[in-house]
């Protein structure tokens, strides 16, 4: 190798030694607001502050112990962004092609093979100002169904059926003794 090539290589090496490369870190704590700030520990044990970058429409708050891939913007640790986070302690096991969202409490949405979506949680609340529509030939429930308002089919409401039943008299006989 020529002296000139060696000098260039040595100079580049000196410059690059002052540029922080991407690194792996472990989450210590977060600050929440419009942006999620993270405090993490690098592999060398140093403390680094950064910003958790996430895809539009998705937000998460990794717990302490989660793992990060961090990139010091411009090679400077003072402006570090986390571009990926992972926490295998709570991950849902998926097969190739599957997708899952999950929490440390055991809640998950799992899009499985065979076009099956499974949701597990203690309470599921759907807020819709206008309506909820299911386009399916069958809805099954494994337990009771309760409604705060009227239930109707293509003919009439259940309340209208109660009024018909409670008022009928079998051609002049008594009305039913047990009302609906």
Residue, then its C-alpha position, 0 to 999 in steps of 0.5 A: x500500500x502506498x504512503x498516500x493511501x495509508x495516510x488517507x486511510x489513517x485520516x479517515x479512521x481518525x475522523x470516524x473514531x470521533x463519529x458515534x455509530x448506530x448502537x443497541x441500548x436498553x430502555x431505562x425510562x420514558x418521558x411522554x408528551x407530543x414526542x416520547x423521550x427515552x433514557x437508555x443505557x448503551x452496551x458500554x454502560x453509558x447513559x444516553x437520552x434520545x427521542x423515540x421515532x415511530x411510524x405515523x399512526x402508531x404509538x407505544x411506550x416501551x417499558x424499562x428493559x426494552x431494547x432499542x436500536x439508536x442512531x446518533x444523528x450526525x454521529x453525535x450522541x447528544x442528538x440520538x433517535x431510537x428507530x426500533x424497539x423490541x421487548x421479547x418478554x411480552x412478544x406474542x409468538x407469530x408464524x411467518x406472515x402473521x402480525x401482532x400488537x401486544x402489551x405487557x398486560x397480555x392484551x393483544x390483536x393477532x392477525x393469524x394465518x387463514x384470515x383469522x384475527x384474534x383479540x384478547x383483553x378484559x374489556x373491549x370498548x368500541x366508540x362509534x358516533x354513528x353506527x357499528x356495522x357487521x357485514x357477516x351472515x352470522x354473529x355468535x356469542x358464547x354468553x349472554x347478550x344485553x342491550x340498553x335499547x330496543x332490539x329489532x329485526x326486519x319486522x319489528x322490535x322485541x318490545x313490540x312483540x312483548x306488547x302483542x303477546x301481553x295483550x293477546x287473549x285467545x279470542x275473548x279469554x284472559x290475557x296471559x298471566x305471565x307478562x313478558 
